[in-house]
């Protein structure tokens, strides 16, 4: 039990402190609409012969609670606003992060680092029970309370190359294909809540329900990313990719279960029992993206991403970004993203610094966080040296 609490607490701390959505294996950080395009495995090429890069970023978001509510007392009207934001859905909290190093030579690369992924949901009934309290005679349903978390090391190789045959067939200037392949090792955890309860005037509880948490401190697996990028002409390019094909599994998993027994009218615990096998499937992402040289110093990016979680949830993200690079040594970017899982727009900004062999990028989202509170926050920093 102690180990399980330490594992889940550690994963949540990682997600909350380190956790920019849809950032994959590009060597530099960009705002989301640009990042989806530039992180395509088909673009695994260096600006010069050699490149070494370091990056770190984190994202955490939800679909109901503004950041300004996290450090203040919530009165009844604010609690009702949160429940209204959830609507008919569950409260969803998403987090991901990366801290990595990558070395590239022309169109080859090797990478190693840490990654964190998580999606936790709480049923609306459970949220209402926790925030407002119970209503006599009402049934509270726990289905929809589930989550999956992972923190792991990732090391592997990347490669890309152009195909003149495909370029001819697609009537394009250039077509590139690429992949990333990595080995994973780390900790995984899942939880799931089922059933329902009802309280009555005799201060008794009827119904049944349980929460089961499964976890493993040591697991291993693999991940594969595939991509294509097509340069149609000097102005327009498009790409598509599928990433996070893979999983982490463990034969040394454990589980803990807490349930209400309606016959005995009491809560029971099942502590720290072995599991035959525990498997965590990575959140698979399908990306389609475009790049358009609108004016001499202005580039437009657009992307559409579907992220599928093994728990059954999906996040459709539509992004647009503008990069202004009249000052080649100080490119600026702004963008916006709509997420169906968060049911919200986010606004992001980025700035770069290029000086000889050095390139530095900093991105921040959501800009609403500064002014009126936001349902998400993301920060990323990357540095690369080319020679």
Secondary structure, DSSP 8 states (H G I E B T S, - for coil): -HHHHHHHHHHHHHHHHH--TT--S-SS---HHHHHHHT-GGG---SSSEEEEEEEEEEEEESS--GGGTTS---HHHHHHHHHHHTTS-EEEEEEEEEEEEEEETTEEEEEEEEEEEEEEE-HHHHHHHHT---TT-EEE-TTEEEEEEEEEEEEEEEEEE-HHHHHHTT-SEEEEEEEEEEEEEEEEEEEEEEEEEE-TTS-EEEEEEEEEEEEEEEEEEEEEEEEEEE-SSSEEEEEEEEEEEEEEESS-EEEEEEEETTTTEEEEEEEEE-S-EEEE--EEEEEEEEEEEETTEEEEEEEEEEE-TTS-EEEEEEEEEEE-SSTTS-EEEEEEEETTTTEEEEEEEEEEEETTEEEEEEEE-THHHHT--SEEEEEEEEEEE-
